[in-house]
């Protein structure tokens, strides 16, 4: 119930393409769903996040789509650039104070020039 | 404004030894969480400290222990190191009452030989 599944494991797109990364969860107590971007040798950085009462959120070129009934959410990167090449993690938090997060296994994205 | 700082950045230890990793949270943050990230995997929650007490703990053995100091900085201790403890150890900070995500440090790369 604590697991967050993520796919695909890796993804290669051409510059300007729209990579899509999908995540799924089972625990209905999760109330906050962030996406993190991680470059080699660095810690994860918060990219964008959504709460389950919202179906879509956009920040710049990044969009989260959320399907509460299916318990699925996805990250879309518009007009992808080589600088977006990184590993992306979805995560979920149970509704409690002193938050701790369950992370997906990650998607390694390569954007070719 | 410094973010989350961790030390050391890299460390090599021998099986059976003990190790201490250190973390200074982002200014204004009073809660510190520790994660273990094995190569090619998502971060796994170890534990969280607030008001100098362990508030939540993930599925890690008692060999993993921690401490938080009055200035909110934190230490992660691992005793009786195993080869499987080799990983990137991430510290993350946030305000206790935050309903948003963490700020992660760049991590300490621990190699057990």
gemmi code that builds the backbone of each chain (N, CA, C; Angstrom):
import gemmi

chains = {
    "A": [
        ("UNK", (0.820, -1.211, 0.000), (0.000, 0.000, 0.000), (0.849, 1.254, 0.000)),
        ("UNK", (2.102, 1.145, 0.461), (2.960, 2.303, 0.496), (3.723, 2.505, -0.799)),
        ("UNK", (3.599, 1.605, -1.748), (4.411, 1.655, -2.946), (3.862, 2.676, -3.942)),
        ("UNK", (4.800, 3.317, -4.640), (4.465, 4.165, -5.775), (5.160, 3.559, -6.980)),
        ("UNK", (4.376, 3.213, -7.994), (4.935, 2.613, -9.208), (5.164, 3.703, -10.239)),
        ("UNK", (6.235, 3.560, -11.010), (6.609, 4.580, -11.983), (7.076, 3.918, -13.258)),
        ("UNK", (6.670, 4.510, -14.392), (7.095, 4.001, -15.693), (7.152, 5.149, -16.700)),
        ("UNK", (7.985, 5.049, -17.735), (8.929, 3.962, -17.974), (10.182, 4.123, -17.122)),
        ("UNK", (11.036, 3.130, -17.159), (12.292, 3.190, -16.421), (13.245, 4.183, -17.084)),
        ("UNK", (13.206, 4.239, -18.399), (14.038, 5.189, -19.132), (13.281, 5.654, -20.365)),
        ("UNK", (13.696, 6.819, -20.870), (12.957, 7.470, -21.943), (13.933, 8.321, -22.744)),
        ("UNK", (13.865, 8.181, -24.055), (14.693, 9.001, -24.932), (13.783, 9.740, -25.898)),
        ("UNK", (13.926, 11.056, -25.969), (13.128, 11.867, -26.887), (14.050, 12.843, -27.614)),
        ("UNK", (13.555, 13.323, -28.734), (14.272, 14.367, -29.460), (13.929, 15.723, -28.853)),
        ("UNK", (14.820, 16.666, -29.007), (14.569, 18.043, -28.565), (13.231, 18.514, -29.127)),
        ("UNK", (12.425, 19.135, -28.274), (11.115, 19.609, -28.681), (9.999, 18.606, -28.453)),
        ("UNK", (10.354, 17.354, -28.189), (9.357, 16.323, -27.929), (8.703, 16.508, -26.570)),
        ("UNK", (7.684, 15.700, -26.306), (6.936, 15.805, -25.052), (7.025, 14.471, -24.310)),
        ("UNK", (8.042, 14.305, -23.485), (8.117, 13.054, -22.706), (7.007, 13.024, -21.655)),
        ("UNK", (6.478, 11.838, -21.427), (5.426, 11.632, -20.426), (5.864, 10.517, -19.489)),
        ("UNK", (5.819, 10.789, -18.200), (6.197, 9.826, -17.172), (4.970, 9.565, -16.309)),
        ("UNK", (4.701, 8.290, -16.072), (3.478, 7.908, -15.383), (3.757, 7.288, -14.015)),
        ("UNK", (2.876, 7.572, -13.068), (2.980, 6.982, -11.735), (1.613, 6.516, -11.258)),
        ("UNK", (1.618, 5.504, -10.410), (0.388, 4.967, -9.859), (0.594, 4.621, -8.393)),
        ("UNK", (-0.474, 4.721, -7.618), (-0.385, 4.457, -6.186), (-1.637, 3.718, -5.736)),
        ("UNK", (-1.572, 3.155, -4.525), (-2.706, 2.440, -3.973), (-3.278, 3.105, -2.720)),
        ("UNK", (-2.405, 3.773, -1.960), (-2.808, 4.311, -0.666), (-3.664, 5.561, -0.834)),
        ("UNK", (-4.934, 5.478, -0.517), (-5.827, 6.617, -0.687), (-5.600, 7.698, 0.362)),
        ("UNK", (-4.744, 7.433, 1.340), (-4.404, 8.453, 2.338), (-3.353, 9.432, 1.831)),
        ("UNK", (-2.760, 9.141, 0.679), (-1.795, 10.083, 0.117), (-2.510, 11.378, -0.247)),
        ("UNK", (-1.894, 12.521, 0.101), (-2.577, 13.794, -0.132), (-1.728, 14.819, -0.861)),
        ("UNK", (-0.538, 14.460, -1.243), (0.350, 15.426, -1.889), (1.301, 14.644, -2.768)),
        ("UNK", (1.435, 15.102, -4.036), (2.171, 14.325, -5.025), (3.172, 15.232, -5.738)),
        ("UNK", (4.412, 15.235, -5.285), (5.439, 16.049, -5.937), (6.224, 15.247, -6.972)),
        ("UNK", (6.831, 15.977, -7.861), (7.805, 15.410, -8.787), (9.150, 16.067, -8.483)),
        ("UNK", (10.180, 15.218, -8.481), (11.522, 15.711, -8.231), (12.397, 15.412, -9.450)),
        ("UNK", (13.335, 16.326, -9.692), (14.310, 16.188, -10.771), (15.682, 16.029, -10.130)),
        ("UNK", (16.435, 15.059, -10.590), (17.750, 14.833, -10.015), (18.802, 14.711, -11.117)),
        ("UNK", (19.827, 15.553, -10.995), (20.974, 15.477, -11.893), (22.068, 14.649, -11.215)),
        ("UNK", (22.941, 14.039, -12.000), (24.005, 13.217, -11.415), (24.826, 13.990, -10.386)),
        ("UNK", (25.037, 13.363, -9.240), (25.840, 13.974, -8.196), (25.118, 15.014, -7.371)),
        ("UNK", (23.835, 15.186, -7.619), (23.047, 16.179, -6.885), (21.876, 15.516, -6.177)),
        ("UNK", (21.335, 16.224, -5.188), (20.130, 15.750, -4.556), (18.912, 16.077, -5.405)),
        ("UNK", (17.798, 15.420, -5.145), (16.562, 15.720, -5.891), (16.108, 17.154, -5.622)),
        ("UNK", (15.561, 17.789, -6.635), (15.036, 19.145, -6.514), (13.556, 19.126, -6.857)),
        ("UNK", (12.757, 19.762, -6.022), (11.312, 19.806, -6.260), (11.019, 20.559, -7.549)),
        ("UNK", (10.252, 19.903, -8.417), (9.939, 20.458, -9.730), (8.537, 21.062, -9.753)),
        ("UNK", (7.584, 20.280, -9.375), (6.180, 20.662, -9.405), (5.424, 19.666, -8.550)),
        ("UNK", (4.285, 20.092, -7.982), (3.526, 19.199, -7.110), (2.046, 19.460, -7.287)),
        ("UNK", (1.233, 18.459, -6.915), (-0.205, 18.589, -7.063), (-0.897, 17.929, -5.877)),
        ("UNK", (-2.096, 18.408, -5.547), (-2.928, 17.795, -4.521), (-4.104, 17.112, -5.214)),
        ("UNK", (-4.708, 16.120, -4.592), (-5.697, 15.292, -5.288), (-7.010, 15.991, -5.616)),
        ("UNK", (-7.205, 17.214, -5.146), (-8.442, 17.918, -5.483), (-8.313, 18.714, -6.783)),
        ("UNK", (-7.152, 18.576, -7.441), (-6.878, 19.281, -8.687), (-6.558, 18.255, -9.768)),
        ("UNK", (-7.064, 18.431, -10.981), (-6.828, 17.438, -12.033), (-5.614, 17.764, -12.894)),
        ("UNK", (-5.205, 19.021, -12.892), (-4.055, 19.398, -13.707), (-3.385, 20.632, -13.110)),
        ("UNK", (-2.064, 20.661, -13.227), (-1.314, 21.831, -12.770), (-0.166, 22.061, -13.734)),
        ("UNK", (0.010, 23.333, -14.142), (1.080, 23.698, -15.060), (2.006, 24.692, -14.393)),
        ("UNK", (3.304, 24.466, -14.593), (4.312, 25.437, -14.165), (5.369, 25.472, -15.253)),
        ("UNK", (5.338, 26.541, -16.031), (6.274, 26.649, -17.143), (6.032, 25.538, -18.158)),
        ("UNK", (7.080, 24.793, -18.461), (6.953, 23.706, -19.443), (6.518, 22.388, -18.816)),
        ("UNK", (6.311, 22.382, -17.505), (5.984, 21.136, -16.795), (4.501, 21.110, -16.409)),
        ("UNK", (3.848, 19.984, -16.683), (2.435, 19.815, -16.373), (2.243, 18.483, -15.664)),
        ("UNK", (1.479, 18.514, -14.578), (1.051, 17.280, -13.920), (-0.422, 17.070, -14.244)),
        ("UNK", (-0.736, 15.853, -14.665), (-2.128, 15.438, -14.810), (-2.434, 14.434, -13.717)),
        ("UNK", (-3.588, 14.576, -13.061), (-3.919, 13.735, -11.912), (-5.294, 13.121, -12.101)),
        ("UNK", (-5.379, 11.806, -11.964), (-6.630, 11.079, -12.073), (-6.883, 10.383, -10.742)),
        ("UNK", (-7.698, 11.016, -9.902), (-7.902, 10.516, -8.546), (-8.595, 9.150, -8.553)),
        ("UNK", (-9.584, 8.983, -9.401), (-10.330, 7.718, -9.402), (-9.448, 6.545, -9.837)),
        ("UNK", (-8.532, 6.812, -10.760), (-7.626, 5.758, -11.221), (-6.385, 5.649, -10.355)),
        ("UNK", (-6.206, 6.604, -9.454), (-5.014, 6.669, -8.597), (-3.747, 6.669, -9.441)),
        ("UNK", (-3.766, 7.570, -10.425), (-2.625, 7.714, -11.319), (-2.328, 9.195, -11.530)),
        ("UNK", (-1.065, 9.497, -11.768), (-0.685, 10.854, -12.116), (0.523, 10.806, -13.038)),
        ("UNK", (0.678, 11.848, -13.828), (1.736, 11.835, -14.820), (2.367, 13.217, -14.957)),
        ("UNK", (3.602, 13.204, -15.431), (4.364, 14.428, -15.687), (4.572, 14.553, -17.188)),
        ("UNK", (4.247, 15.718, -17.734), (4.494, 16.020, -19.141), (5.496, 17.173, -19.192)),
        ("UNK", (6.484, 17.038, -20.070), (7.457, 18.112, -20.249), (7.304, 18.638, -21.666)),
        ("UNK", (6.794, 19.840, -21.786), (6.574, 20.444, -23.099), (7.887, 20.979, -23.668)),
        ("UNK", (8.021, 20.912, -25.003), (9.195, 21.483, -25.669), (10.475, 21.082, -24.928)),
        ("UNK", (10.690, 19.800, -24.772), (11.820, 19.334, -23.973), (13.157, 19.776, -24.578)),
        ("UNK", (14.110, 20.007, -23.693), (15.429, 20.509, -24.058), (16.508, 19.546, -23.542)),
        ("UNK", (17.683, 19.556, -24.160), (18.762, 18.687, -23.653), (19.061, 18.912, -22.179)),
        ("UNK", (18.872, 20.131, -21.698), (19.088, 20.425, -20.283), (18.085, 19.767, -19.356)),
        ("UNK", (17.014, 19.209, -19.910), (16.031, 18.480, -19.104), (16.470, 17.042, -18.845)),
        ("UNK", (17.561, 16.628, -19.487), (18.056, 15.269, -19.290), (18.455, 15.072, -17.837)),
        ("UNK", (17.770, 14.183, -17.162), (17.924, 13.970, -15.726), (17.091, 12.751, -15.346)),
        ("UNK", (17.132, 12.406, -14.073), (16.249, 11.367, -13.559), (15.087, 12.033, -12.829)),
        ("UNK", (13.894, 11.585, -13.114), (12.687, 12.169, -12.542), (12.029, 11.151, -11.603)),
        ("UNK", (11.667, 11.626, -10.435), (11.003, 10.787, -9.433), (9.636, 11.357, -9.106)),
        ("UNK", (8.628, 10.510, -9.137), (7.366, 10.905, -8.543), (7.390, 10.471, -7.082)),
        ("UNK", (6.582, 11.103, -6.283), (6.527, 10.786, -4.858), (5.121, 11.040, -4.344)),
        ("UNK", (4.861, 10.525, -3.155), (3.553, 10.718, -2.532), (3.727, 10.793, -1.026)),
        ("UNK", (2.873, 11.584, -0.408), (2.933, 11.767, 1.042), (1.574, 11.462, 1.659)),
        ("UNK", (1.636, 10.743, 2.786), (0.403, 10.479, 3.518), (0.029, 11.717, 4.306)),
        ("UNK", (-1.248, 11.935, 4.463), (-1.734, 13.144, 5.123), (-1.436, 13.101, 6.604)),
        ("UNK", (-0.265, 13.596, 6.980), (0.049, 13.724, 8.394), (1.109, 14.808, 8.527)),
        ("UNK", (1.244, 15.328, 9.712), (2.328, 16.264, 9.936), (3.619, 15.474, 10.093)),
        ("UNK", (4.724, 16.179, 9.968), (5.988, 15.457, 9.983), (6.068, 14.581, 8.768)),
        ("UNK", (5.875, 15.188, 7.649), (5.727, 14.477, 6.386), (6.920, 13.586, 6.068)),
        ("UNK", (6.616, 12.420, 5.540), (7.651, 11.643, 4.894), (7.073, 11.154, 3.574)),
        ("UNK", (7.929, 10.964, 2.610), (7.503, 10.682, 1.250), (7.883, 9.280, 0.806)),
        ("UNK", (7.034, 8.708, -0.005), (7.330, 7.460, -0.699), (7.667, 7.824, -2.138)),
        ("UNK", (8.836, 7.398, -2.600), (9.298, 7.743, -3.932), (9.121, 6.573, -4.895)),
        ("UNK", (8.846, 6.917, -6.145), (8.912, 5.922, -7.201), (10.358, 5.589, -7.517)),
        ("UNK", (10.582, 4.580, -8.348), (11.955, 4.143, -8.642), (12.709, 5.045, -9.608)),
        ("UNK", (12.020, 5.996, -10.237), (12.707, 6.944, -11.103), (12.615, 6.619, -12.578)),
        ("UNK", (12.687, 7.666, -13.401), (12.736, 7.559, -14.854), (13.922, 8.372, -15.348)),
        ("UNK", (14.808, 7.693, -16.062), (15.967, 8.403, -16.610), (15.593, 8.937, -17.974)),
        ("UNK", (15.557, 10.267, -18.097), (15.176, 10.927, -19.343), (16.412, 11.451, -20.062)),
        ("UNK", (16.495, 11.150, -21.341), (17.538, 11.714, -22.206), (16.857, 12.475, -23.333)),
        ("UNK", (17.195, 13.740, -23.467), (16.662, 14.567, -24.548), (17.797, 14.807, -25.530)),
        ("UNK", (17.642, 14.299, -26.735), (18.691, 14.400, -27.737), (18.618, 15.727, -28.472)),
        ("UNK", (19.769, 16.340, -28.765), (19.759, 17.648, -29.436), (19.309, 17.556, -30.877)),
    ],
    "B": [
        ("UNK", (21.301, 32.807, 0.682), (20.735, 31.894, 1.660), (21.152, 30.470, 1.309)),
        ("UNK", (21.948, 29.853, 2.206), (22.412, 28.508, 1.938), (21.244, 27.553, 2.009)),
        ("UNK", (21.287, 26.546, 1.160), (20.286, 25.503, 1.218), (20.690, 24.480, 2.249)),
        ("UNK", (20.372, 23.232, 1.992), (20.748, 22.144, 2.885), (22.185, 21.738, 2.581)),
        ("UNK", (23.007, 21.725, 3.608), (24.401, 21.348, 3.402), (24.699, 20.049, 4.127)),
        ("UNK", (25.427, 19.173, 3.432), (25.774, 17.874, 3.992), (27.285, 17.679, 3.940)),
        ("UNK", (27.782, 16.969, 4.946), (29.205, 16.631, 4.955), (29.421, 15.263, 5.567)),
        ("UNK", (30.453, 14.545, 5.102), (31.267, 14.878, 3.942), (30.516, 14.577, 2.647)),
        ("UNK", (31.111, 14.877, 1.510), (30.453, 14.585, 0.237), (30.671, 13.131, -0.168)),
        ("UNK", (31.836, 12.619, 0.153), (32.153, 11.227, -0.147), (32.853, 10.599, 1.053)),
        ("UNK", (32.671, 9.296, 1.190), (33.238, 8.591, 2.331), (33.419, 7.129, 1.963)),
        ("UNK", (34.560, 6.568, 2.326), (34.801, 5.138, 2.130), (35.070, 4.520, 3.486)),
        ("UNK", (34.324, 3.478, 3.813), (34.471, 2.797, 5.086), (34.592, 1.300, 4.855)),
        ("UNK", (35.087, 0.626, 5.868), (35.240, -0.824, 5.824), (34.078, -1.492, 6.545)),
        ("UNK", (33.693, -2.650, 6.075), (32.642, -3.428, 6.729), (32.879, -3.508, 8.231)),
        ("UNK", (31.812, -3.328, 9.003), (31.909, -3.416, 10.447), (32.197, -2.094, 11.133)),
        ("UNK", (32.664, -1.121, 10.371), (32.946, 0.171, 10.977), (31.672, 0.961, 11.219)),
        ("UNK", (31.845, 2.107, 11.848), (30.740, 3.007, 12.127), (30.975, 4.308, 11.365)),
        ("UNK", (29.883, 4.983, 10.994), (30.019, 6.221, 10.241), (29.017, 7.254, 10.765)),
        ("UNK", (29.410, 8.516, 10.705), (28.529, 9.629, 11.079), (28.467, 10.615, 9.933)),
        ("UNK", (27.262, 10.911, 9.497), (27.034, 11.886, 8.439), (26.337, 13.096, 9.054)),
        ("UNK", (26.617, 14.275, 8.498), (26.107, 15.498, 9.091), (25.282, 16.317, 8.105)),
        ("UNK", (24.345, 17.071, 8.655), (23.425, 17.860, 7.825), (23.062, 19.155, 8.535)),
        ("UNK", (23.127, 20.242, 7.792), (22.628, 21.534, 8.275), (21.426, 21.905, 7.431)),
        ("UNK", (20.279, 22.114, 8.042), (19.070, 22.392, 7.250), (19.091, 23.791, 6.663)),
        ("UNK", (18.205, 23.998, 5.731), (18.017, 25.318, 5.144), (17.556, 26.287, 6.228)),
        ("UNK", (17.989, 27.535, 6.102), (17.600, 28.552, 7.073), (16.081, 28.636, 7.170)),
        ("UNK", (15.578, 28.633, 8.409), (14.143, 28.712, 8.617), (13.450, 27.360, 8.724)),
        ("UNK", (14.181, 26.285, 8.437), (13.622, 24.933, 8.519), (14.019, 24.293, 9.847)),
        ("UNK", (13.061, 23.606, 10.475), (13.328, 23.015, 11.773), (13.203, 21.496, 11.784)),
        ("UNK", (12.886, 20.924, 10.663), (12.654, 19.480, 10.567), (13.630, 18.884, 9.563)),
        ("UNK", (14.269, 17.807, 9.965), (15.263, 17.152, 9.112), (14.865, 15.699, 8.897)),
        ("UNK", (14.896, 15.293, 7.655), (14.618, 13.899, 7.296), (15.829, 13.321, 6.577)),
        ("UNK", (16.039, 12.051, 6.758), (17.149, 11.352, 6.109), (16.605, 10.266, 5.186)),
        ("UNK", (17.237, 10.170, 4.029), (16.859, 9.177, 3.043), (18.105, 8.441, 2.575)),
        ("UNK", (17.909, 7.176, 2.203), (18.954, 6.380, 1.579), (18.577, 6.152, 0.120)),
        ("UNK", (19.503, 6.463, -0.784), (19.238, 6.241, -2.197), (20.287, 5.302, -2.770)),
        ("UNK", (19.887, 4.067, -2.996), (20.780, 3.105, -3.633), (20.898, 3.447, -5.108)),
        ("UNK", (21.957, 2.985, -5.722), (22.218, 3.312, -7.124), (21.065, 2.867, -8.010)),
        ("UNK", (20.538, 3.805, -8.797), (19.472, 3.486, -9.735), (18.099, 3.342, -9.118)),
        ("UNK", (17.955, 3.746, -7.854), (16.663, 3.619, -7.188), (16.206, 4.956, -6.626)),
        ("UNK", (14.949, 4.992, -6.207), (14.424, 6.180, -5.563), (14.847, 6.243, -4.110)),
        ("UNK", (14.822, 7.423, -3.523), (15.172, 7.556, -2.106), (14.207, 6.774, -1.219)),
        ("UNK", (14.761, 6.186, -0.142), (13.982, 5.449, 0.845), (14.081, 6.181, 2.186)),
        ("UNK", (12.945, 6.413, 2.802), (12.883, 7.166, 4.061), (13.504, 6.392, 5.204)),
        ("UNK", (14.442, 7.047, 5.908), (15.075, 6.414, 7.064), (14.376, 6.880, 8.340)),
        ("UNK", (14.456, 8.161, 8.625), (13.764, 8.745, 9.782), (13.734, 10.258, 9.678)),
        ("UNK", (12.998, 10.839, 10.609), (12.797, 12.285, 10.625), (12.945, 12.808, 12.050)),
        ("UNK", (13.557, 13.980, 12.160), (13.768, 14.603, 13.459), (13.124, 15.977, 13.524)),
        ("UNK", (12.488, 16.230, 14.651), (11.890, 17.538, 14.939), (11.949, 17.736, 16.443)),
        ("UNK", (12.317, 18.942, 16.846), (12.465, 19.253, 18.273), (13.354, 18.219, 18.969)),
        ("UNK", (14.412, 17.837, 18.276), (15.454, 16.950, 18.815), (14.952, 15.537, 19.102)),
        ("UNK", (13.805, 15.205, 18.548), (13.267, 13.853, 18.757), (13.004, 13.171, 17.412)),
        ("UNK", (13.167, 11.872, 17.381), (12.806, 11.106, 16.201), (11.287, 11.025, 16.143)),
        ("UNK", (10.716, 11.514, 15.063), (9.258, 11.601, 14.953), (8.672, 10.477, 14.115)),
        ("UNK", (9.371, 10.100, 13.074), (8.902, 9.020, 12.231), (10.116, 8.212, 11.816)),
        ("UNK", (9.873, 6.931, 11.530), (10.965, 6.055, 11.137), (10.488, 5.126, 10.041)),
        ("UNK", (11.345, 4.940, 9.064), (11.054, 3.993, 8.002), (11.518, 2.597, 8.381)),
        ("UNK", (11.546, 1.711, 7.421), (11.871, 0.316, 7.659), (13.382, 0.089, 7.608)),
        ("UNK", (14.075, 0.636, 8.549), (15.524, 0.491, 8.655), (15.876, -0.074, 10.028)),
        ("UNK", (16.932, -0.899, 10.087), (17.302, -1.528, 11.365), (17.855, -0.506, 12.359)),
        ("UNK", (17.980, -0.968, 13.601), (18.454, -0.103, 14.681), (19.905, 0.328, 14.493)),
        ("UNK", (20.606, -0.292, 13.555), (21.978, 0.145, 13.263), (21.989, 1.603, 12.769)),
        ("UNK", (20.855, 2.032, 12.283), (20.715, 3.409, 11.814), (20.119, 4.236, 12.955)),
        ("UNK", (20.837, 5.242, 13.368), (20.349, 6.111, 14.425), (20.692, 7.553, 14.073)),
        ("UNK", (20.062, 8.456, 14.797), (20.303, 9.844, 14.468), (20.217, 10.743, 15.675)),
        ("UNK", (20.420, 11.998, 15.375), (20.361, 12.993, 16.450), (20.062, 14.343, 15.802)),
        ("UNK", (19.328, 15.168, 16.542), (19.138, 16.551, 16.099), (19.577, 17.473, 17.223)),
        ("UNK", (20.266, 18.511, 16.869), (20.810, 19.459, 17.837), (19.901, 20.678, 17.967)),
        ("UNK", (20.104, 21.471, 19.028), (19.244, 22.645, 19.228), (19.251, 23.628, 18.064)),
        ("UNK", (20.316, 23.646, 17.270), (20.350, 24.549, 16.109), (19.715, 23.906, 14.872)),
        ("UNK", (19.052, 22.780, 15.052), (18.304, 22.034, 14.033), (19.190, 21.163, 13.146)),
        ("UNK", (20.504, 21.277, 13.251), (21.354, 20.400, 12.474), (21.174, 18.966, 12.952)),
        ("UNK", (21.627, 18.036, 12.130), (21.350, 16.635, 12.430), (22.520, 15.752, 12.029)),
        ("UNK", (22.587, 14.613, 12.671), (23.566, 13.586, 12.329), (22.848, 12.258, 12.081)),
        ("UNK", (23.399, 11.506, 11.141), (22.962, 10.139, 10.891), (24.136, 9.236, 11.229)),
        ("UNK", (23.907, 8.267, 12.084), (24.934, 7.304, 12.452), (24.534, 5.923, 11.948)),
        ("UNK", (25.497, 5.223, 11.402), (25.270, 3.847, 10.998), (26.362, 2.989, 11.617)),
        ("UNK", (25.959, 1.999, 12.393), (26.900, 1.087, 13.044), (27.021, -0.211, 12.260)),
        ("UNK", (28.127, -0.928, 12.520), (28.316, -2.265, 11.946), (28.003, -2.264, 10.454)),
        ("UNK", (28.704, -1.416, 9.725), (28.421, -1.221, 8.299), (28.463, -2.529, 7.511)),
        ("UNK", (27.510, -2.637, 6.598), (27.433, -3.753, 5.672), (27.704, -3.240, 4.263)),
        ("UNK", (28.088, -4.142, 3.371), (28.312, -3.740, 1.986), (27.056, -3.100, 1.404)),
        ("UNK", (25.901, -3.614, 1.804), (24.626, -3.121, 1.303), (24.258, -1.724, 1.775)),
        ("UNK", (25.034, -1.194, 2.706), (24.788, 0.180, 3.165), (25.385, 1.205, 2.201)),
        ("UNK", (26.122, 0.753, 1.210), (26.685, 1.652, 0.212), (25.548, 2.330, -0.546)),
        ("UNK", (25.529, 3.649, -0.503), (24.421, 4.402, -1.105), (24.726, 5.884, -1.000)),
        ("UNK", (23.831, 6.668, -1.596), (23.840, 8.110, -1.412), (22.877, 8.422, -0.266)),
        ("UNK", (23.350, 9.089, 0.740), (22.510, 9.435, 1.884), (22.118, 10.905, 1.765)),
        ("UNK", (20.825, 11.103, 1.696), (20.280, 12.437, 1.464), (19.641, 12.985, 2.727)),
        ("UNK", (19.914, 14.231, 2.976), (19.258, 14.951, 4.059), (18.270, 15.922, 3.414)),
        ("UNK", (17.107, 16.035, 3.997), (16.096, 16.962, 3.495), (15.543, 17.758, 4.663)),
        ("UNK", (15.241, 19.012, 4.424), (14.680, 19.821, 5.510), (13.399, 20.504, 5.059)),
        ("UNK", (12.605, 20.857, 6.049), (11.361, 21.581, 5.800), (10.897, 22.181, 7.117)),
        ("UNK", (9.980, 23.128, 7.075), (9.315, 23.531, 8.314), (8.420, 22.389, 8.782)),
        ("UNK", (8.260, 22.223, 10.078), (7.458, 21.114, 10.614), (6.035, 21.167, 10.099)),
        ("UNK", (5.481, 22.366, 9.991), (4.082, 22.473, 9.608), (3.906, 22.672, 8.104)),
        ("UNK", (4.966, 22.394, 7.351), (4.877, 22.559, 5.904), (3.928, 21.539, 5.295)),
        ("UNK", (3.159, 21.968, 4.340), (2.314, 21.056, 3.586), (2.868, 20.854, 2.178)),
        ("UNK", (4.105, 21.290, 1.987), (4.763, 21.168, 0.689), (5.964, 20.252, 0.813)),
        ("UNK", (6.743, 20.184, -0.231), (7.849, 19.237, -0.270), (9.080, 19.723, 0.472)),
        ("UNK", (10.095, 18.892, 0.413), (11.350, 19.171, 1.080), (12.293, 19.996, 0.214)),
        ("UNK", (13.364, 20.436, 0.867), (14.574, 20.847, 0.180), (15.644, 19.801, 0.507)),
        ("UNK", (16.200, 19.192, -0.524), (17.219, 18.168, -0.336), (18.612, 18.765, -0.430)),
        ("UNK", (19.540, 18.168, 0.297), (20.950, 18.435, 0.102), (21.484, 17.593, -1.049)),
        ("UNK", (22.759, 17.768, -1.348), (23.371, 17.019, -2.453), (23.798, 15.615, -2.054)),
        ("UNK", (23.759, 15.341, -0.751), (24.002, 13.977, -0.310), (25.431, 13.661, 0.058)),
        ("UNK", (25.583, 12.572, 0.758), (26.889, 11.988, 1.066), (26.940, 10.610, 0.406)),
        ("UNK", (27.935, 10.432, -0.444), (28.109, 9.129, -1.110), (28.953, 8.241, -0.200)),
        ("UNK", (28.336, 7.205, 0.375), (29.031, 6.267, 1.263), (29.327, 4.979, 0.498)),
        ("UNK", (30.580, 4.592, 0.509), (30.997, 3.321, -0.086), (31.561, 2.444, 1.020)),
        ("UNK", (31.007, 1.253, 1.154), (31.484, 0.298, 2.155), (32.235, -0.815, 1.428)),
        ("UNK", (33.478, -1.023, 1.818), (34.310, -2.020, 1.132), (34.690, -3.171, 2.087)),
    ],
}
model = gemmi.Model(1)
for chain_id, residues in chains.items():
    chain = gemmi.Chain(chain_id)
    for i, (resn, *xyz) in enumerate(residues, 1):
        res = gemmi.Residue()
        res.name, res.seqid = resn, gemmi.SeqId(i, " ")
        for name, pos in zip(("N", "CA", "C"), xyz):
            atom = gemmi.Atom()
            atom.name, atom.element = name, gemmi.Element(name[0])
            atom.pos, atom.b_iso = gemmi.Position(*pos), 0.0
            res.add_atom(atom)
        chain.add_residue(res)
    model.add_chain(chain)
structure = gemmi.Structure()
structure.add_model(model)
structure.setup_entities()
